[in-house]
């Protein structure tokens, strides 16, 4: 519907409206808190993916060990 891209004038309009609504003192505080929120989200996402990767590794090692024991039985 909207194309997904925001041009320069649209961004300026959004920032002007935000400045009028929240005022010049609240805007930096809101930006800071938004930045902190994004940082925490990225950190949590990274920790979760690392935890998932760690959980998957033992199962791979277990499969390799099972294959080795099967080969040993064949010999």
DAPEZI-V540484 format. One record per pair of residues at least 12 apart in sequence whose ideal C-beta (glycine too) atoms are under 6 Angstrom apart, sorted by the first residue. I is the first residue (numbers start at 1). J is the second residue. Records with the same first field share a line. If there is no record, write none. Layout:
I = J  J
This chain:
none
